[in-house]
Amino acid sequence: MNRVEAGIDPFYITSRFTPKERCTLRELILSGGPIGRRRCVGYLGHGTVYPGNRRFIFEMCDKLISDPRVRWAAVSTLHDYAESHPKELWPLVLKWGSVRSRDIRDGVRCCILEHILEYHFREFFSKAARHAERDARFVYTLQGIYKFGEAAEPRNAALYDGLMARLEKPVKRSPRTH
């Protein structure tokens, strides 16, 4: 039975998507329009409960992030994996954290990157720092993260603050007139 085609509430999807359901969800992304994409991301969000859906969810969310109507739902779905699968998320952080769209970068920062650094600061901060040194857009993604967990530890917070001070670009301001 294809639970997506049957219209079963995504809340009740607590097992792996079947191949037919995956096909239906792909079709919703490609030709379902805004309503279909919202429906798709709803199923993906509830599908995180079952580990066997992870790679499919990553693939689908990667396609959905570019759509401003479902972008934040897609990055919020990926948030669920920041603690458990940061290595698999990292390529998406680099890809979407370096795009021109500020909204996409903001979503990546607050829904994914902050939480990867919250749980895996030591492993991923140096990677983030190296990427930021090569990519100005990624600097903006890295700026302003809230420091939770490992990122809030004094030594780690000092590393982050030092990097931001080093990479900060001076803002040109017009002279004040009185």
VEXNULO-7405 format. One record per residue (C-alpha): y, x, z; residue number from 1. Coordinates in steps of 0.05 Angstrom, whole numbers, plus 5000, padded with zeros to 4 digits. Example, Ala and Ser with C-alpha at 12.3 -4.5 7.8 and 13.67 -1.06 7.14 Angstrom:
<sites>
site yy: 4910	xx: 5246	zz: 5156	num: 1
site yy: 4979	xx: 5273	zz: 5143	num: 2
</sites>
This chain:
<sites>
site yy: 5000	xx: 5000	zz: 5000	num: 1
site yy: 5069	xx: 5026	zz: 4982	num: 2
site yy: 5110	xx: 5010	zz: 5044	num: 3
site yy: 5175	xx: 5026	zz: 5008	num: 4
site yy: 5162	xx: 4977	zz: 4951	num: 5
site yy: 5138	xx: 4925	zz: 5002	num: 6
site yy: 5205	xx: 4931	zz: 5037	num: 7
site yy: 5175	xx: 4949	zz: 5104	num: 8
site yy: 5230	xx: 4968	zz: 5153	num: 9
site yy: 5236	xx: 5045	zz: 5155	num: 10
site yy: 5234	xx: 5041	zz: 5231	num: 11
site yy: 5159	xx: 5026	zz: 5225	num: 12
site yy: 5144	xx: 5085	zz: 5180	num: 13
site yy: 5111	xx: 5133	zz: 5228	num: 14
site yy: 5061	xx: 5167	zz: 5183	num: 15
site yy: 5061	xx: 5211	zz: 5123	num: 16
site yy: 5091	xx: 5182	zz: 5059	num: 17
site yy: 5037	xx: 5168	zz: 5008	num: 18
site yy: 5044	xx: 5198	zz: 4938	num: 19
site yy: 5065	xx: 5129	zz: 4912	num: 20
site yy: 5118	xx: 5123	zz: 4966	num: 21
site yy: 5144	xx: 5192	zz: 4949	num: 22
site yy: 5149	xx: 5171	zz: 4876	num: 23
site yy: 5186	xx: 5108	zz: 4895	num: 24
site yy: 5235	xx: 5147	zz: 4939	num: 25
site yy: 5248	xx: 5196	zz: 4882	num: 26
site yy: 5262	xx: 5137	zz: 4836	num: 27
site yy: 5311	xx: 5108	zz: 4887	num: 28
site yy: 5350	xx: 5174	zz: 4885	num: 29
site yy: 5350	xx: 5178	zz: 4809	num: 30
site yy: 5362	xx: 5106	zz: 4789	num: 31
site yy: 5371	xx: 5064	zz: 4851	num: 32
site yy: 5447	xx: 5071	zz: 4853	num: 33
site yy: 5485	xx: 5073	zz: 4919	num: 34
site yy: 5443	xx: 5019	zz: 4952	num: 35
site yy: 5378	xx: 5053	zz: 4931	num: 36
site yy: 5402	xx: 5120	zz: 4956	num: 37
site yy: 5421	xx: 5090	zz: 5023	num: 38
site yy: 5353	xx: 5057	zz: 5027	num: 39
site yy: 5319	xx: 5123	zz: 5010	num: 40
site yy: 5356	xx: 5163	zz: 5063	num: 41
site yy: 5338	xx: 5109	zz: 5114	num: 42
site yy: 5264	xx: 5120	zz: 5100	num: 43
site yy: 5273	xx: 5196	zz: 5101	num: 44
site yy: 5308	xx: 5192	zz: 5169	num: 45
site yy: 5252	xx: 5153	zz: 5200	num: 46
site yy: 5199	xx: 5195	zz: 5164	num: 47
site yy: 5218	xx: 5256	zz: 5206	num: 48
site yy: 5171	xx: 5231	zz: 5260	num: 49
site yy: 5111	xx: 5255	zz: 5220	num: 50
site yy: 5107	xx: 5330	zz: 5207	num: 51
site yy: 5073	xx: 5322	zz: 5140	num: 52
site yy: 5137	xx: 5293	zz: 5110	num: 53
site yy: 5180	xx: 5354	zz: 5125	num: 54
site yy: 5179	xx: 5390	zz: 5058	num: 55
site yy: 5189	xx: 5325	zz: 5020	num: 56
site yy: 5247	xx: 5307	zz: 5065	num: 57
site yy: 5279	xx: 5375	zz: 5054	num: 58
site yy: 5272	xx: 5366	zz: 4978	num: 59
site yy: 5301	xx: 5296	zz: 4979	num: 60
site yy: 5359	xx: 5312	zz: 5026	num: 61
site yy: 5376	xx: 5372	zz: 4983	num: 62
site yy: 5386	xx: 5323	zz: 4925	num: 63
site yy: 5424	xx: 5272	zz: 4967	num: 64
site yy: 5476	xx: 5319	zz: 4998	num: 65
site yy: 5518	xx: 5319	zz: 4936	num: 66
site yy: 5528	xx: 5243	zz: 4940	num: 67
site yy: 5587	xx: 5228	zz: 4986	num: 68
site yy: 5560	xx: 5159	zz: 5002	num: 69
site yy: 5497	xx: 5186	zz: 5035	num: 70
site yy: 5515	xx: 5259	zz: 5049	num: 71
site yy: 5524	xx: 5253	zz: 5124	num: 72
site yy: 5460	xx: 5214	zz: 5132	num: 73
site yy: 5423	xx: 5268	zz: 5093	num: 74
site yy: 5450	xx: 5326	zz: 5134	num: 75
site yy: 5438	xx: 5286	zz: 5198	num: 76
site yy: 5366	xx: 5278	zz: 5177	num: 77
site yy: 5360	xx: 5354	zz: 5167	num: 78
site yy: 5390	xx: 5363	zz: 5237	num: 79
site yy: 5323	xx: 5340	zz: 5265	num: 80
site yy: 5292	xx: 5406	zz: 5241	num: 81
site yy: 5344	xx: 5456	zz: 5266	num: 82
site yy: 5304	xx: 5474	zz: 5328	num: 83
site yy: 5234	xx: 5472	zz: 5298	num: 84
site yy: 5243	xx: 5497	zz: 5226	num: 85
site yy: 5306	xx: 5539	zz: 5220	num: 86
site yy: 5276	xx: 5588	zz: 5170	num: 87
site yy: 5262	xx: 5531	zz: 5121	num: 88
site yy: 5331	xx: 5502	zz: 5132	num: 89
site yy: 5368	xx: 5568	zz: 5123	num: 90
site yy: 5368	xx: 5568	zz: 5046	num: 91
site yy: 5401	xx: 5499	zz: 5048	num: 92
site yy: 5453	xx: 5524	zz: 5098	num: 93
site yy: 5471	xx: 5581	zz: 5051	num: 94
site yy: 5470	xx: 5537	zz: 4989	num: 95
site yy: 5511	xx: 5479	zz: 5016	num: 96
site yy: 5552	xx: 5519	zz: 5065	num: 97
site yy: 5583	xx: 5557	zz: 5007	num: 98
site yy: 5603	xx: 5500	zz: 4961	num: 99
site yy: 5674	xx: 5480	zz: 4943	num: 100
site yy: 5670	xx: 5412	zz: 4979	num: 101
site yy: 5699	xx: 5416	zz: 5049	num: 102
site yy: 5663	xx: 5352	zz: 5068	num: 103
site yy: 5595	xx: 5382	zz: 5050	num: 104
site yy: 5611	xx: 5446	zz: 5088	num: 105
site yy: 5634	xx: 5406	zz: 5149	num: 106
site yy: 5569	xx: 5367	zz: 5148	num: 107
site yy: 5527	xx: 5430	zz: 5143	num: 108
site yy: 5567	xx: 5462	zz: 5199	num: 109
site yy: 5564	xx: 5407	zz: 5250	num: 110
site yy: 5496	xx: 5377	zz: 5234	num: 111
site yy: 5455	xx: 5438	zz: 5217	num: 112
site yy: 5487	xx: 5507	zz: 5228	num: 113
site yy: 5513	xx: 5492	zz: 5298	num: 114
site yy: 5443	xx: 5472	zz: 5320	num: 115
site yy: 5407	xx: 5530	zz: 5287	num: 116
site yy: 5454	xx: 5576	zz: 5326	num: 117
site yy: 5444	xx: 5534	zz: 5389	num: 118
site yy: 5369	xx: 5549	zz: 5389	num: 119
site yy: 5363	xx: 5613	zz: 5348	num: 120
site yy: 5428	xx: 5650	zz: 5355	num: 121
site yy: 5398	xx: 5720	zz: 5358	num: 122
site yy: 5358	xx: 5710	zz: 5295	num: 123
site yy: 5409	xx: 5675	zz: 5251	num: 124
site yy: 5478	xx: 5697	zz: 5273	num: 125
site yy: 5471	xx: 5765	zz: 5239	num: 126
site yy: 5448	xx: 5730	zz: 5175	num: 127
site yy: 5507	xx: 5683	zz: 5179	num: 128
site yy: 5555	xx: 5741	zz: 5192	num: 129
site yy: 5529	xx: 5780	zz: 5131	num: 130
site yy: 5536	xx: 5719	zz: 5087	num: 131
site yy: 5606	xx: 5704	zz: 5113	num: 132
site yy: 5628	xx: 5775	zz: 5097	num: 133
site yy: 5609	xx: 5763	zz: 5023	num: 134
site yy: 5630	xx: 5690	zz: 5016	num: 135
site yy: 5698	xx: 5663	zz: 5037	num: 136
site yy: 5676	xx: 5591	zz: 5034	num: 137
site yy: 5620	xx: 5605	zz: 5083	num: 138
site yy: 5671	xx: 5634	zz: 5131	num: 139
site yy: 5703	xx: 5565	zz: 5133	num: 140
site yy: 5634	xx: 5534	zz: 5146	num: 141
site yy: 5622	xx: 5582	zz: 5203	num: 142
site yy: 5691	xx: 5572	zz: 5233	num: 143
site yy: 5699	xx: 5522	zz: 5289	num: 144
site yy: 5627	xx: 5512	zz: 5307	num: 145
site yy: 5616	xx: 5485	zz: 5377	num: 146
site yy: 5578	xx: 5534	zz: 5420	num: 147
site yy: 5516	xx: 5502	zz: 5450	num: 148
site yy: 5455	xx: 5533	zz: 5481	num: 149
site yy: 5445	xx: 5606	zz: 5460	num: 150
site yy: 5511	xx: 5606	zz: 5423	num: 151
site yy: 5547	xx: 5590	zz: 5488	num: 152
site yy: 5518	xx: 5650	zz: 5526	num: 153
site yy: 5577	xx: 5697	zz: 5541	num: 154
site yy: 5550	xx: 5756	zz: 5500	num: 155
site yy: 5535	xx: 5712	zz: 5440	num: 156
site yy: 5601	xx: 5675	zz: 5445	num: 157
site yy: 5637	xx: 5742	zz: 5445	num: 158
site yy: 5599	xx: 5764	zz: 5382	num: 159
site yy: 5619	xx: 5699	zz: 5347	num: 160
site yy: 5692	xx: 5704	zz: 5369	num: 161
site yy: 5695	xx: 5777	zz: 5347	num: 162
site yy: 5668	xx: 5759	zz: 5278	num: 163
site yy: 5717	xx: 5702	zz: 5270	num: 164
site yy: 5775	xx: 5747	zz: 5290	num: 165
site yy: 5753	xx: 5800	zz: 5240	num: 166
site yy: 5744	xx: 5750	zz: 5183	num: 167
site yy: 5803	xx: 5706	zz: 5198	num: 168
site yy: 5852	xx: 5702	zz: 5140	num: 169
site yy: 5925	xx: 5702	zz: 5158	num: 170
site yy: 5958	xx: 5636	zz: 5143	num: 171
site yy: 6023	xx: 5642	zz: 5104	num: 172
site yy: 6076	xx: 5600	zz: 5136	num: 173
site yy: 6144	xx: 5584	zz: 5112	num: 174
site yy: 6201	xx: 5610	zz: 5155	num: 175
site yy: 6226	xx: 5562	zz: 5207	num: 176
site yy: 6297	xx: 5538	zz: 5200	num: 177
site yy: 6337	xx: 5512	zz: 5258	num: 178
</sites>
